[in-house]
Amino acid sequence: MSNVAKDSVGDLGRHVPALSSALRPRPEDELREWGGSPLVRGKRVLDLGCGDGRLALGVAPLAIRVEGIDPDPEAISAAKRNARKAGVRNVRFAAGAAQHLPHRDASFDVVILSWTL
């Protein structure tokens, strides 16, 4: 199990091993189930519990910008590596918890989360 960020809400964000990414739907399939590309097209998107960045990177080509946040620093490192490998430039990842977002109100047009408890 990876190291997990801790704060006043206790133990957060135990990262599911990367192998689990293979079990999750492709981002385009998942997005289609939520209503398709209009959900994120041309919008500022926040991905809560982004893990390795699978969904954030999947919606990035449609969005103006995507911010991914996850309490697991190892997951954020993986997300950053995945973004670099994919050459995606409109995505930023940071370690943190949904309970303590570092953003002002109305910073995003839509918030997404997938496979997050």
Rosetta blueprint (number, residue, H / E / L):
1 M L
2 S L
3 N L
4 V L
5 A L
6 K E
7 D E
8 S L
9 V L
10 G E
11 D E
12 L L
13 G L
14 R L
15 H L
16 V L
17 P L
18 A H
19 L H
20 S H
21 S H
22 A H
23 L H
24 R L
25 P L
26 R L
27 P H
28 E H
29 D H
30 E H
31 L H
32 R H
33 E H
34 W L
35 G L
36 G L
37 S H
38 P H
39 L H
40 V L
41 R L
42 G L
43 K L
44 R E
45 V E
46 L E
47 D E
48 L E
49 G L
50 C L
51 G L
52 D L
53 G L
54 R H
55 L H
56 A H
57 L H
58 G H
59 V H
60 A L
61 P L
62 L L
63 A L
64 I L
65 R E
66 V E
67 E E
68 G E
69 I E
70 D E
71 P L
72 D L
73 P H
74 E H
75 A H
76 I H
77 S H
78 A H
79 A H
80 K H
81 R H
82 N H
83 A H
84 R H
85 K H
86 A H
87 G L
88 V L
89 R L
90 N L
91 V E
92 R E
93 F E
94 A E
95 A E
96 G L
97 A L
98 A H
99 Q H
100 H H
101 L L
102 P L
103 H L
104 R L
105 D L
106 A L
107 S L
108 F L
109 D L
110 V E
111 V E
112 I E
113 L L
114 S L
115 W L
116 T L
117 L L
